[in-house]
């Protein structure tokens, strides 16, 4: 009996005070949602669509909620239905669902623990990429924020420790997360090249960490974040044409910088992803490769309701073969060199009609097809090196 009282007293001390009345608890409930739909048109290749040309296959509907049953305990989660061409069919899924416990709080320091499905603290935009209103443009820079493996990059099932310290110069924050990666069929298509008979799953715990500096008034943000994870393939032993039980190791890190003035923001990030495939057999020989990508992006608000976007990005499947010629030669000329790189120039405009509605228009010129999903574009011989994308998106939130 004494041990139970000790544990109860420890929890009450950790979380602040004993539970409040049911009425006051439910007063803290917040529910928000959003819906977004886009019309897209490509001159070639498939982008969030099952065919090239005009498409209306990109829609998102999300519902999120938060509740604070205790002063130091926050419960939050979001369900998202995402339809994106051949990658996502609109089936509702949990983007995140977590308990956030404040372990320590003072005017200059704060520390806490999150448990559940947690958004990965990667880069400038990953923790807010799930809500269209919170990022510039219809699409994030794809050479850093790969939508072809969105769920893998977005969140992890596990636990995260976070801390913030305010200094005379600004705020330092550190996040460390450990757990299991969220793996779906898109991950197998991207890292193994197709959907083989069998199952791709986590090989070990993933580790994600981020170190950030934010100046006072949040004008300057600097950060280094990264993730280490691994996959293993369990083949269907009764199927033919599959792989051996191999593994893939991935180390993904991002160097970030952003400066915000009164009506303009300049952002840039550099990402590198060393990868190692081992044990899959002759169909997928052992190899090591380093993927690389960077972008420079500017936004300007000439008026409070309007924002203009201009960005340039480059990405390479193998930084040791940026022009893709060695890869094309190894395939005997069957696969074009342009599948190994992407160079993208983007211009866009958004209009915040009111607090609930926003519309965006975006134009992209692409050279190369590295950012495309192999699930939507399974035949690399049919890909065009030079292609354009035009998009128009409407977003509603409450």
N, C-alpha and C positions, 0 to 999 in steps of 0.2 A: 504494500500500500504506500509506503514511503517513497519508493522509486517512482511510482505513478505520479505522485504529487510533485516530485522533483522534475520529471519530464514535462508535466503540465505547466509548472512555474517557468521552466526554461523556454517553452514555446510562447507563453504569454509575454515574457521579457523580449524574446527575439522578434516577435511580430508586433509589439507595441503595447496593446492593451487587450483585454478580453473582448470577445465579439460584441458588436453593437446590436441594437435592436434590429429586428428583421426589416422594419420600415426604413430605417436609416441606411441599412445595407443596400436595399434596392434603389434608394435615392441615388446611389453612386453608379447605377447601371447606365452605360452609354452604348447605343446601337447606331451604327452607320453602315452605309452601303453605297455601291456605285454600279453603274452599267456603262459599257463602252462598246461601240461598234464602228467598224471601219470599212470603207470601200477602197480597194487596192487595185492597181493596174501595173503590170510589168510588161516590158517589151519582149522579154524572154525569161526563161527559167521560172521555177515555182517558189513563191515567197508567201508563207502562211496561206497556201492554197494548194488544191489538188491539180491545178493546171495553170499555165501561164496566161497572161491577159488579165481581163477584169475579174475581180473576185469580191465576194461579200462574206468570206469565211473566217473573218477575225472578229470575235466578240468575246467580251468578258463581263461576268456578273458576279459581284462579290458582296458578302455580308460579314461585317465584323462587329464584335461586342467586347466590352470590358466591364469588370465589376471589382470593386474594392471592399471585400468583406471585413478587412482589418486595415488599420492605418499603414502597416508595412507589407501588406499582401495585395497584389494586383493579379487578377485572372483575366486573360485576354485570348482571343482567337479569331480566326477568319476562315470562312468557307468560300471557295472560288469555283465557278464554272467557267472553263476557258475552252473556246473553240478556235483553233488555229490551224486551218488547212489539214494536212495529214499528220500533224504532230499531236494535237489535242482535240478530243471529240466533244467537249463540253460537259463531261461527267463531273459533278461536284467533287471537290477534293479539299482537304484541309491544308491551307497554306502555312498556318502556324496555330498553335494552341499551347499556352504556357502559363505557368505560375511565376510571378516576379516577386521575390522576397527582398526587401530592403534590409541588409544586414547592419549597416551603419550609415548615419547621416549627420552632417554638421554643416555650418555655413560654407566651409571650404573643401569638404571631402564627402564622398558618398561611395558606398560599395553595396553590391547586391548579388543575388543568385537567381538564375532563371532555370526552370525545369520544364521539359516537354518538347514540343516541336518548335524550334527557335530559328528565327531568321538569321542567316549568317552575316556577321559584321564585315562584309567584304566591299571595299571600294566606297565611292561617294554615294552610289545610288542603290546598292543591292537591298538594303533594309527597307527601302521605300518603293522598290520597283513593282510591287504587287498592286499599287493604287495608281491609276493613270494620271490623276491630278498632280502627283508629287514629283514627276520627272519631266524634263524638257523633251519635246518631240514625241512622236508616236512610238518610236523605237529607241531604246538605249543603244549606245555604241556597241555594235555586235562583236567587235574584235576583242572586247573585254567582258561584256555581259552577254554570254552566249544564250540566246533564246532557244537554240536547238537542244540545250540541256537545262532549261530554266529551272525545273524543280530541284535538280541536283545542286545548282548554285544558290537557290533561294534559301533553303532551310535544312536543318539537321535535327534528328531526334536525340536529345541528350541533355546536358547541363552546361550552363555558362556562368562564369564568374565575371563581374564587371566592376570597374572602379573609376572614379573621376576625382581629380585634384585641381582646385583652382589656385593659380599663382598670380603674381603681379603682371605677368605677360599674357596669360590666357589659361585655358583648361587643358590638362593632360588626361587622356582616358585610355584604359587598357581593357580589352575583352579577351577572354580565353574560353573556348567552347570545345567540348569533346562529346562524341556520340556517333550515331550511325547515319550514313548518307541516305538521302531519299533517291532511290534508283527506279527509273521506269524504262520503258522500251526505247525512248529517245536516247538514253545513255548508251544502250547497247548499239544502236545504229551509229552513233557518233564515234564511239571508241573502238568498236569492232567492225564497223563498215556495213553491217546488215543484222537482221534479226535471225540468229541461228537457233535451231532446235535446242532447247535448254533454257537455263536461267542465269542471268547476271545478277550478282548480289554483292554486298559489302564483304571485303576480305578482312577488314580490321576496323577499329575505331577511326573516325575522322577527327582531325584536330584543326581548329580554326582560331586564328588570333588576329587582333588588330590593335595597333598603337597609333593614337591620334593626338594632334595638337590643334586647338581651336582658339583663335584670338578673341579678345573681348569684342562684343557686338557681332561676333561670328563672321567677320570680313574675310579672314584667312583660315583655311583648313588644310592641314598637311597630314598625310597618313601612310602607313605601311601595313598592309593586311595580307593574309595568306591562308591557304588550306592545304592539308596533307591528307590524302585518302587513297584507298585501294579497292579494286574490284576483283572478284574471282568468278569464273564461269563454270557452271555445273552443267555439262552436256546431257541431253536426253540420250541415255544409253541404247534406246531402241531405235533411234533415228539415224539416217545416213546423211552425209554431207554436212556434218557439224564439226565443231572444233574440239580439241583436247581440253582438259580442265586447266586452263591457264589463268594468269593473273595480270592485272594492269595496275601500276603504281603511278600516282599523279601528285605533283607538287605545284600548286597554283598560287601566285602572289601578285599583288598590285601595289604600285607606288602612285599616290594620289596627291594632287594639289588643286586648290580652288581659291579664287579671290572674288569677292562680291562687293561691288560698289552700290551706290544708291539705285541705279537703274540698269546696271549691266553686270554680268558674271562671266568670268573666264575660268574654264576647267580643263584639266589635262590629266590623263592617267596612262601608265605603262604597265603592261601585264606580261608575265612569262610563265610558261607551264611545261616544265620537264616531265616527260612520260616514259614509262618502260613497260613493254609488252613481253611476257615470258611464258613459255610452255604451252602455247595454243596449237602447236603442230605445224605441218608444212603449209596449211592454208593461210596461216597468219604467222610468219616467221618472227623470231625474237628480234626486237629492235629497240633503240632509244631515240627519242626525238624531243626537241624543245620548240613548243609553239610560242609565238610572240605577237603582241599587238599593242597599239597605242592610238590615242586620239587627242586632238585639240579642239575645243568647243567653246563658242561664245554665244551668249544670249544678251539681248538688249530690249528694254521696255521703253519705247518712245512715248507711250501713254500707259497708265496703270493697267488697263484692260488688255493690252496687246503686247506680245513678246515675239521677237524675231530670233531665229536660230540659224547658226552657220557652224558647220563642223567638218573636219577632215579626219579620216581614220585609215590605218593600214594594219593588216593582220596577215600572219604567215603560219602555215601549218608546220613548217620546219624552218627555223631561222638560219640553219646552215645551207638551205636551198631556197632562198627567198624568191627566185624567179621560177622555181618549179621545174627547171630543165633536167636536173638529175632524176627527179621522180618520173618525169615523162619518158626519159631514156630507159629507166629501169622497167617501165611497163611496155617497152617495145613500141612506143608511140601510140599505144591504144588509149591512154588517158592524157588529156591536155595538161600542159604545165600550169594553166590558169586556175586549175582546181586547188592549187596550193597557196594561193594568195588572194587577198581582197584589198582594193583601194577604193574608198567610198567618200564622195563629196555630198554633203547634205545641206539643204536650205529649207527652212520651215517657218511657219507663222502660227501662233495660237491666239485665240480670242476668248477671254473670260467674260461670257455674256452676263453672268451674275454668279452668286456664290454656289449655285447648283449646276450650271451648264457651262460647258466649254467646247469649242470646236478647234480642230487643228488641220492644217494642210502641210504636206511635206513632199519634197522632191529629192530623190537620191540618184546619183550616177555611179554605177559600179564598174570597176574593172576587176575581173576575177570572181571566183565562186566559193572561196574558202568558208564564208559565213553561212552558206546555204545548208539546210538540213539534208543529209543523205537519205533520210526517211521520205522526204517529199521529192527528192531528186535522185532516185536510185541508180540511174544510168548516167555516169559522168560524160559519156560520149555525146549526149544530147544537150549539154550545157553550153551557153553562149558566153564568151569572155566579157564582152561589153554589153551592158544592159541597164535599163532605167526603171525606176520605181516611182510611182505617184500615189500618194495616200491622202485620204480625207477621213477624219475621225470625229465622232461626236461622243462626249462624255457627260454623264449625269451623276451627281453625288448628293447624298443627304446625310 
